[in-house]
């Protein structure tokens, strides 16, 4: 099942610096971000092999996750935390607040054959 990873953040009078280092459980092969969204759902799928890390860099959104056994909704509203998604985690994102930027780090390059759109 999906889980939150708190990211190492350094704070001082100059601002904050958040590091993605050994916290990532896979080598990143693809990076993309979602922004200027309408308030419709994004996602609505799971994967055969791709693992993902979601980080809300600005604003906030909700992520609904169903792994076939459990369901949960996560609120992403801080760049100091991330959400790890297993391949079997069917998910969608919604409730995007204005100016939200959602960064996604993926373990695999895009492959349409890796997507499973059917829910459990």
MDAnalysis code that builds the backbone (N, CA, C; Angstrom):
import MDAnalysis as mda
import numpy as np

u = mda.Universe.empty(360, n_residues=120, atom_resindex=np.repeat(np.arange(120), 3), trajectory=True)
u.add_TopologyAttr("name", ["N", "CA", "C"] * 120)
u.add_TopologyAttr("resid", np.arange(1, 121))
u.add_TopologyAttr("resname", ["UNK", "UNK", "UNK", "UNK", "UNK", "UNK", "UNK", "UNK", "UNK", "UNK", "UNK", "UNK", "UNK", "UNK", "UNK", "UNK", "UNK", "UNK", "UNK", "UNK", "UNK", "UNK", "UNK", "UNK", "UNK", "UNK", "UNK", "UNK", "UNK", "UNK", "UNK", "UNK", "UNK", "UNK", "UNK", "UNK", "UNK", "UNK", "UNK", "UNK", "UNK", "UNK", "UNK", "UNK", "UNK", "UNK", "UNK", "UNK", "UNK", "UNK", "UNK", "UNK", "UNK", "UNK", "UNK", "UNK", "UNK", "UNK", "UNK", "UNK", "UNK", "UNK", "UNK", "UNK", "UNK", "UNK", "UNK", "UNK", "UNK", "UNK", "UNK", "UNK", "UNK", "UNK", "UNK", "UNK", "UNK", "UNK", "UNK", "UNK", "UNK", "UNK", "UNK", "UNK", "UNK", "UNK", "UNK", "UNK", "UNK", "UNK", "UNK", "UNK", "UNK", "UNK", "UNK", "UNK", "UNK", "UNK", "UNK", "UNK", "UNK", "UNK", "UNK", "UNK", "UNK", "UNK", "UNK", "UNK", "UNK", "UNK", "UNK", "UNK", "UNK", "UNK", "UNK", "UNK", "UNK", "UNK", "UNK", "UNK"])
u.atoms.positions = np.array([
    [0.845, -1.187, 0.000],
    [0.000, 0.000, 0.000],
    [0.884, 1.241, 0.000],
    [0.388, 2.294, -0.544],
    [1.089, 3.572, -0.578],
    [1.457, 4.016, 0.836],
    [2.499, 4.837, 0.937],
    [2.878, 5.384, 2.237],
    [3.612, 6.711, 2.068],
    [3.550, 7.507, 3.127],
    [4.195, 8.825, 3.151],
    [5.672, 8.664, 3.512],
    [6.526, 9.391, 2.813],
    [7.948, 9.487, 3.147],
    [8.231, 10.942, 3.489],
    [8.685, 11.187, 4.705],
    [9.095, 12.538, 5.089],
    [10.489, 12.791, 4.551],
    [10.647, 13.913, 3.870],
    [11.901, 14.235, 3.213],
    [12.794, 15.085, 4.104],
    [14.086, 14.845, 4.001],
    [15.063, 15.579, 4.802],
    [15.061, 17.046, 4.358],
    [14.769, 17.946, 5.312],
    [14.698, 19.373, 5.011],
    [15.578, 20.140, 5.973],
    [16.360, 21.052, 5.411],
    [17.228, 21.927, 6.193],
    [16.650, 23.333, 6.140],
    [16.498, 23.946, 7.322],
    [15.911, 25.280, 7.415],
    [16.880, 26.219, 8.117],
    [17.029, 27.410, 7.554],
    [17.768, 28.472, 8.232],
    [17.227, 29.809, 7.752],
    [17.893, 30.893, 8.097],
    [17.389, 32.227, 7.782],
    [17.298, 32.485, 6.275],
    [17.973, 31.690, 5.461],
    [17.937, 31.861, 4.010],
    [16.770, 31.149, 3.353],
    [16.106, 30.245, 4.095],
    [14.985, 29.489, 3.547],
    [15.141, 28.011, 3.795],
    [14.428, 27.227, 3.033],
    [14.417, 25.776, 3.203],
    [15.079, 25.090, 2.017],
    [15.715, 23.970, 2.299],
    [16.329, 23.121, 1.278],
    [15.915, 21.690, 1.578],
    [15.175, 21.074, 0.653],
    [14.730, 19.693, 0.837],
    [15.524, 18.803, -0.112],
    [16.008, 17.689, 0.422],
    [16.910, 16.801, -0.308],
    [16.225, 15.476, -0.607],
    [16.362, 15.033, -1.869],
    [15.934, 13.692, -2.263],
    [17.201, 12.900, -2.500],
    [17.478, 11.987, -1.598],
    [18.739, 11.271, -1.660],
    [18.451, 9.791, -1.452],
    [18.826, 9.276, -0.320],
    [18.617, 7.856, -0.036],
    [17.158, 7.536, 0.299],
    [16.296, 8.563, 0.378],
    [14.884, 8.330, 0.677],
    [14.155, 7.652, -0.478],
    [14.676, 7.801, -1.689],
    [14.007, 7.232, -2.855],
    [14.278, 5.731, -2.951],
    [13.227, 4.929, -3.006],
    [13.412, 3.470, -3.045],
    [13.636, 2.908, -4.451],
    [13.919, 3.772, -5.425],
    [14.187, 3.320, -6.793],
    [14.984, 4.389, -7.525],
    [15.612, 3.979, -8.625],
    [16.315, 4.925, -9.494],
    [15.282, 5.618, -10.381],
    [15.345, 6.922, -10.465],
    [14.372, 7.706, -11.229],
    [14.691, 7.624, -12.724],
    [13.673, 7.226, -13.503],
    [13.803, 7.147, -14.964],
    [12.964, 8.198, -15.686],
    [11.999, 8.784, -14.971],
    [11.089, 9.752, -15.592],
    [10.670, 10.766, -14.549],
    [10.628, 12.040, -14.938],
    [10.191, 13.121, -14.062],
    [9.161, 13.952, -14.831],
    [8.028, 14.219, -14.196],
    [7.052, 15.129, -14.794],
    [6.294, 15.835, -13.681],
    [5.584, 16.904, -14.037],
    [4.795, 17.607, -13.049],
    [3.468, 18.035, -13.638],
    [2.477, 18.134, -12.747],
    [1.104, 18.481, -13.106],
    [0.820, 19.846, -12.498],
    [0.284, 20.754, -13.308],
    [-0.019, 22.095, -12.816],
    [-1.113, 22.719, -13.685],
    [-1.611, 23.887, -13.253],
    [-2.716, 24.566, -13.951],
    [-3.882, 23.617, -14.198],
    [-4.206, 22.828, -13.198],
    [-5.258, 21.827, -13.351],
    [-6.631, 22.450, -13.171],
    [-7.591, 21.852, -13.830],
    [-8.972, 22.124, -13.491],
    [-9.236, 21.248, -12.275],
    [-10.380, 21.323, -11.699],
    [-10.617, 20.518, -10.504],
    [-11.195, 19.147, -10.860],
    [-10.752, 18.599, -11.976],
    [-11.138, 17.244, -12.361],
    [-10.105, 16.253, -11.846],
    [-10.449, 14.978, -11.875],
    [-9.517, 13.937, -11.433],
    [-8.408, 13.746, -12.458],
    [-7.205, 13.495, -11.976],
    [-6.068, 13.102, -12.808],
    [-5.686, 11.693, -12.374],
    [-5.037, 10.952, -13.232],
    [-4.650, 9.585, -12.896],
    [-5.758, 8.625, -13.271],
    [-6.201, 7.828, -12.319],
    [-7.244, 6.834, -12.581],
    [-6.676, 5.572, -13.204],
    [-5.562, 5.109, -12.656],
    [-4.917, 3.911, -13.171],
    [-3.948, 3.348, -12.130],
    [-3.400, 2.194, -12.452],
    [-2.294, 1.605, -11.711],
    [-1.296, 1.129, -12.749],
    [-0.230, 0.500, -12.316],
    [0.813, 0.083, -13.252],
    [1.146, -1.391, -13.071],
    [1.795, -1.939, -14.065],
    [2.307, -3.301, -13.974],
    [3.647, -3.318, -13.246],
    [4.537, -2.335, -13.550],
    [5.855, -2.338, -12.912],
    [6.299, -0.974, -12.365],
    [5.728, 0.107, -12.823],
    [6.209, 1.441, -12.438],
    [5.871, 1.782, -10.999],
    [6.891, 2.224, -10.257],
    [6.732, 2.787, -8.918],
    [6.809, 4.298, -9.066],
    [6.132, 5.031, -8.162],
    [6.126, 6.485, -8.268],
    [6.272, 7.151, -6.908],
    [6.834, 8.345, -6.926],
    [6.885, 9.237, -5.772],
    [6.163, 10.519, -6.182],
    [5.182, 10.959, -5.396],
    [4.457, 12.195, -5.652],
    [4.842, 13.219, -4.594],
    [5.177, 14.429, -5.038],
    [5.537, 15.517, -4.131],
    [4.769, 16.757, -4.549],
    [4.017, 17.323, -3.628],
    [3.290, 18.557, -3.909],
    [4.227, 19.725, -3.593],
    [4.801, 20.316, -4.632],
    [5.770, 21.398, -4.446],
    [5.107, 22.689, -4.013],
    [3.873, 22.892, -4.449],
    [3.132, 24.114, -4.136],
    [1.656, 23.768, -4.092],
    [0.895, 24.432, -3.222],
    [-0.531, 24.157, -3.113],
    [-0.807, 22.846, -2.418],
    [-1.900, 22.190, -2.816],
    [-2.256, 20.908, -2.213],
    [-3.198, 20.145, -3.133],
    [-3.242, 18.837, -2.901],
    [-4.191, 17.978, -3.604],
    [-4.403, 16.720, -2.775],
    [-5.452, 15.992, -3.116],
    [-5.740, 14.710, -2.481],
    [-5.376, 13.592, -3.446],
    [-4.919, 12.470, -2.886],
    [-4.595, 11.294, -3.687],
    [-5.350, 10.108, -3.090],
    [-6.283, 9.557, -3.868],
    [-7.014, 8.366, -3.458],
    [-6.244, 7.151, -3.957],
    [-6.066, 6.147, -3.079],
    [-5.305, 4.950, -3.425],
    [-6.111, 3.711, -3.018],
    [-6.152, 2.721, -3.926],
    [-6.799, 1.434, -3.670],
    [-5.856, 0.355, -4.195],
    [-5.385, -0.526, -3.303],
    [-4.481, -1.592, -3.746],
    [-5.186, -2.947, -3.891],
    [-6.494, -2.923, -3.882],
    [-7.255, -4.160, -4.005],
    [-7.659, -4.742, -2.671],
    [-6.972, -4.345, -1.601],
    [-7.294, -4.792, -0.243],
    [-7.680, -3.627, 0.653],
    [-6.945, -2.530, 0.539],
    [-7.163, -1.345, 1.366],
    [-7.349, -0.124, 0.482],
    [-8.051, 0.870, 1.040],
    [-8.236, 2.157, 0.382],
    [-7.863, 3.250, 1.355],
    [-7.287, 4.328, 0.830],
    [-6.929, 5.456, 1.683],
    [-6.852, 6.699, 0.811],
    [-7.089, 7.843, 1.432],
    [-6.915, 9.131, 0.770],
    [-5.844, 9.900, 1.517],
    [-4.862, 10.400, 0.788],
    [-3.737, 11.142, 1.350],
    [-3.841, 12.602, 0.926],
    [-3.577, 13.500, 1.844],
    [-3.504, 14.922, 1.537],
    [-2.038, 15.288, 1.368],
    [-1.689, 15.773, 0.196],
    [-0.329, 16.250, -0.050],
    [-0.373, 17.771, -0.031],
    [0.298, 18.373, 0.945],
    [0.253, 19.827, 1.090],
    [1.572, 20.409, 1.582],
    [2.657, 19.662, 1.442],
    [3.962, 20.134, 1.891],
    [5.052, 19.552, 1.008],
    [6.003, 20.367, 0.559],
    [7.120, 19.820, -0.214],
    [8.103, 19.030, 0.650],
    [7.853, 18.942, 1.943],
    [8.708, 18.182, 2.850],
    [8.249, 16.733, 3.006],
    [7.181, 16.354, 2.287],
    [6.715, 14.974, 2.353],
    [6.415, 14.493, 0.933],
    [6.440, 13.190, 0.779],
    [6.125, 12.597, -0.513],
    [5.253, 11.380, -0.291],
    [4.603, 10.954, -1.354],
    [3.771, 9.759, -1.303],
    [4.363, 8.732, -2.250],
    [4.707, 7.567, -1.710],
    [5.229, 6.458, -2.506],
    [4.061, 5.608, -2.978],
    [3.992, 5.352, -4.291],
    [2.961, 4.492, -4.863],
    [3.596, 3.231, -5.429],
    [3.111, 2.073, -4.995],
    [3.501, 0.792, -5.566],
    [2.812, 0.628, -6.921],
    [3.320, -0.247, -7.772],
    [2.659, -0.466, -9.066],
    [1.185, -0.860, -8.923],
    [0.853, -1.659, -7.921],
    [-0.523, -2.143, -7.760],
    [-1.474, -1.122, -7.151],
    [-0.984, 0.066, -6.819],
    [-1.817, 1.112, -6.206],
    [-2.601, 1.877, -7.274],
    [-3.875, 1.455, -7.491],
    [-4.744, 2.220, -8.383],
    [-4.981, 3.558, -7.699],
    [-4.822, 4.655, -8.430],
    [-4.862, 5.966, -7.785],
    [-5.418, 7.035, -8.716],
    [-5.938, 8.077, -8.077],
    [-6.253, 9.304, -8.807],
    [-6.005, 10.483, -7.877],
    [-5.750, 11.631, -8.474],
    [-5.526, 12.865, -7.743],
    [-6.692, 13.802, -8.034],
    [-7.121, 14.546, -7.001],
    [-8.172, 15.550, -7.180],
    [-8.056, 16.604, -6.074],
    [-9.054, 17.461, -6.003],
    [-9.066, 18.559, -5.013],
    [-7.812, 19.423, -5.124],
    [-7.389, 19.714, -6.341],
    [-6.233, 20.579, -6.555],
    [-6.591, 22.007, -6.151],
    [-5.793, 22.588, -5.283],
    [-5.956, 23.989, -4.930],
    [-5.282, 24.849, -6.001],
    [-5.673, 26.134, -6.098],
    [-5.033, 27.005, -7.095],
    [-3.507, 27.026, -6.912],
    [-2.800, 27.104, -8.014],
    [-1.335, 27.175, -8.044],
    [-0.639, 25.907, -7.547],
    [-1.336, 24.782, -7.562],
    [-0.722, 23.518, -7.154],
    [0.239, 23.033, -8.232],
    [1.403, 22.564, -7.784],
    [2.366, 21.904, -8.659],
    [2.677, 20.555, -8.027],
    [2.327, 19.479, -8.728],
    [2.550, 18.122, -8.236],
    [3.663, 17.483, -9.061],
    [4.790, 17.204, -8.406],
    [5.946, 16.580, -9.044],
    [5.822, 15.070, -8.923],
    [6.113, 14.350, -10.016],
    [6.059, 12.890, -10.009],
    [7.399, 12.351, -10.482],
    [7.972, 11.456, -9.683],
    [9.204, 10.752, -10.025],
    [8.824, 9.296, -10.260],
    [9.206, 8.758, -11.415],
    [8.800, 7.403, -11.777],
    [10.014, 6.508, -11.987],
    [9.831, 5.227, -11.672],
    [10.920, 4.256, -11.787],
    [11.138, 3.784, -13.222],
    [10.198, 4.068, -14.108],
    [10.273, 3.582, -15.491],
    [9.949, 4.717, -16.450],
    [10.443, 4.609, -17.660],
    [10.060, 5.531, -18.716],
    [8.633, 5.225, -19.125],
    [7.981, 6.196, -19.775],
    [6.595, 6.008, -20.192],
    [6.456, 4.814, -21.127],
    [5.457, 3.970, -20.829],
    [5.110, 2.839, -21.679],
    [3.610, 2.609, -21.516],
    [2.841, 2.875, -22.542],
    [1.390, 2.742, -22.466],
    [0.964, 1.337, -22.043],
    [1.780, 0.331, -22.346],
    [1.460, -1.053, -21.983],
    [1.631, -1.341, -20.498],
    [2.211, -0.400, -19.754],
    [2.395, -0.554, -18.306],
    [1.148, -0.116, -17.528],
    [0.206, 0.540, -18.189],
    [-0.962, 1.104, -17.518],
    [-2.105, 0.099, -17.444],
    [-2.751, 0.055, -16.271],
    [-3.981, -0.722, -16.060],
    [-5.036, 0.268, -15.595],
    [-6.059, 0.484, -16.415],
    [-7.065, 1.502, -16.106],
    [-8.215, 0.985, -15.249],
    [-8.454, -0.319, -15.248],
    [-9.570, -0.877, -14.502],
    [-9.315, -0.819, -12.992],
    [-10.349, -0.437, -12.266],
    [-10.261, -0.464, -10.805],
    [-10.390, -1.896, -10.304],
    [-10.044, -2.080, -9.024],
    [-10.234, -3.393, -8.399],
    [-11.701, -3.628, -8.164],
])
